[in-house]
Amino acid sequence: MAQPAKGPATAPCSTPPVHTEDAVTSVHPVDEKLHLSRLVPAALQHIAAMYAGVVTPPLIIGQACGLDIAARTRLIAASLLIAGIATVLQTIGVKGLVGNRLPFVNAASSAGIAPILAIAETNDKGHQLPAIYGAVMVAGAFCLALGPFFGRLLRFFPPLVTGVVITLIGVTLMPVPVGWAQGGDKTAADFGAMRHLALAGFTLAVILLIQRFGKGFVKQIALLFGLLIGTLAAIPFGMADFSGLKSAPVAALPTPFAFGAPEFQPAAILSLCIVMLVLMTESSAGMLALGEICDRRADGRTITHGLRTDGLATLFGPVFGGFPTSAFAQNVGVVSLTRVRSRYVVAVAGAVLLVLGAFPVLGAVVSLVPMPVLGGAGIVLFGSIAVSGIRTLSEAGLDDSSNIILVAVALGAGIIPLAAPTFYADFPAWAQTVLGSGISAGALVAVLLNLFFHHLGTRSRQPAPALKSS
């Protein structure tokens, strides 16, 4: 009788330390709430990585639509606000409804810029943004409807297709920073003047030097340093105009449909729905990559909830001035690099974006960066997008001759609008909108050729390769 009594007597002495240790280690790194000393710097890194990408779409689109500084400021504020809301919703989520609850950043994607510019070119002034926003809203609804079934379609978007599209995003957008480097306004007498080119070259040199000699966090925000130093260098030469700061309100929320009620044009809608398919593929790939990085595998439900957030942000974003919303791959890289996997870090970064969007004066600061400075930085930004696409293509099995033909023809179709802008001039208006964007044209050709070479009359390939590319 004495022996059995010993067992229970010793058990309580040994279990408390084990229980305490389990309690300490039971919180998954994704759900860890960090101390402010770690939380704030980690959140700042995410903001630094995403900020240039968040403000790029409204800057380019606003310039293309002929908006003045005040209107561009409103677009930037709206982009920041929507990015903040979408990122907080994605990371914190509503359990069982929306949000993948991973350290995942959502914001306006650069992939939509080229098709949006094509829509702007085929519409008269005053109808450009309404047509764009109508198409974006339908693309958001399309994402919401397709999200639950999207996993079955991923086999049609292998690295061959996504790599072509991402490469074309970078390549077809390259004329934008080149135009900025020349001064931005083609009608100006000094467009292409040497002083503009010198300032753009100086900005590019600053970014390259920081990348070469910078360390840690400074190296990560080389783009922002380039914009800041380039702007400061422009001031003594009278190339920086800060008068717009006086007219920008300090704090204000975006006005619903400030640029007009949405217009729904079939060709514009088709173009952006094609882009939305690419963005959904990119988001799915990002979620799977993050799942592996964070040791929390992204299953079908996680991807569905994540895409639902993308769809909601894209559907309702245009009400305030937003554009197609998707994952930011650079922030996936930040998580991988820093190994800080807490979703609350990214949630704080999203909250900061939301606050920045509520203060238009901060957006005005960005919109007042001289065009040549933006041009120098834009060459790096859009060039890096093309490099990302090339990296994806390297996983696509280009030792296969049919894959080489697929990529060659799709890239050729995507570069036609860039090499010969009037090539589709005699086509119907709807065809000009779809094919006039190199991204839409290249994506269409890549998908059709992928079907032709790898699906029709052959055994379907597994969707895994498409999911692995990010």
Sequence and secondary structure as in RCSB ss.txt:
>XXXX:A:sequence
MAQPAKGPATAPCSTPPVHTEDAVTSVHPVDEKLHLSRLVPAALQHIAAMYAGVVTPPLIIGQACGLDIAARTRL
IAASLLIAGIATVLQTIGVKGLVGNRLPFVNAASSAGIAPILAIAETNDKGHQLPAIYGAVMVAGAFCLALGPFF
GRLLRFFPPLVTGVVITLIGVTLMPVPVGWAQGGDKTAADFGAMRHLALAGFTLAVILLIQRFGKGFVKQIALLF
GLLIGTLAAIPFGMADFSGLKSAPVAALPTPFAFGAPEFQPAAILSLCIVMLVLMTESSAGMLALGEICDRRADG
RTITHGLRTDGLATLFGPVFGGFPTSAFAQNVGVVSLTRVRSRYVVAVAGAVLLVLGAFPVLGAVVSLVPMPVLG
GAGIVLFGSIAVSGIRTLSEAGLDDSSNIILVAVALGAGIIPLAAPTFYADFPAWAQTVLGSGISAGALVAVLLN
LFFHHLGTRSRQPAPALKSS
>XXXX:A:secstr
 HHHHHHHHHHHHHHHHHHHHHHHH S GGG    HHHHHHHHHHHHHHHHHHHHHHHHHHHHHTT  HHHHHHH
HHHHHHHHHHHHHHHHH BTTTB   SS  EEE GGGHHHHHHHHHTS TTTHHHHHHHHHHHHHHHHHHHGGGG
GGGGGGS HHHHHHHHHHHHHHHTHHHHHHHTTS TTSTTTT HHHHHHHHHHHHHHHHHHHH  HHHHHTHHHH
HHHHHHHHHGGGT    THHHHS SS    TTTT      HHHHHHHHHHHHHHHHHHHHHHHHHHHHTT    H
HHHHHHHHHHHHHHHHHHHHT   EEE HHHHHHHHHH    HHHHHHHHHHHHHHHT HHHHHHHHTS HHHHH
HHHHHHHHHHHHHHHHHHTTS TTSHHHHHHHHHHHHHHHHHHH TTTTTTS HHHHHHHTSHHHHHHHHHHHHH
HHHHTTTS    SHHHHH  
